[in-house]
Amino acid sequence: MNTKLTLATLACLVTPWLTQAQTVMVYGEGQQPTAQEVADILFRGASEATKLRGQAPINGRSPFALLEQTPTRNPADASAVSVPVPFDFDSATLNAKARQQLDVIAEGIRLTEGTVKVVVEGHTDAKGSVHYNESLSLRRAAAVRSYLVNVKKLPVSQLGVEGKGPHKLLDKSDPYNGSNRRVQFRAG
């Protein structure tokens, strides 16, 4: 009887994690968020992240790793922001278009007045090996952080980096779709 009660209790505790989603405001090619939208999304994400802190890992994975990516076109619904930061093929070097996108992101992060730690996530599509894509996505996230710190003068302590590779696809129906190649910003 105690075993059944314990398993039922555990199932009730685990189920909410498995159904949680991180709602991502996805800006497409030629679209750019405003600095205020970025700040609002990061503040909302920080509030949601606080709810997950302190929760025990499942199978050694953080509750943050279990969040599904749910795209939205409404900034008011989002807890993370995704922008197309174009890179040359097989490169982690920022080009002029990429820097233009990041300038607005930097202003949005600055509007948080240092109260939100921001994680820069690099994402790839499913082309190539998983190991290579994980490495490439991390190098791209690091390049973005480097730009935000060295050029836009944001404090390095406010910015973390993660390479997600092809593991958090926005378009699961087409893992090779270009929309899966992105840089995403969330509160950490």
Secondary structure, 3 states (H helix, E strand, C coil): CHHHHHHHHHHHHHHHHHHCEEEEEECCCCCCCCHHHHHHHHHHHHHHHHHHCCCCCECCECHHHHCEEEEECCHHHCCEEEECCCECCCCCCECHHHHHHHHHHHHHHHHCCCCCCEEEEEECCCCCCHHHHHHHHHHHHHHHHHHHHHCCCCCHHHEEEEEEECCCCCCCCCCCCHHHCEEEEEEC
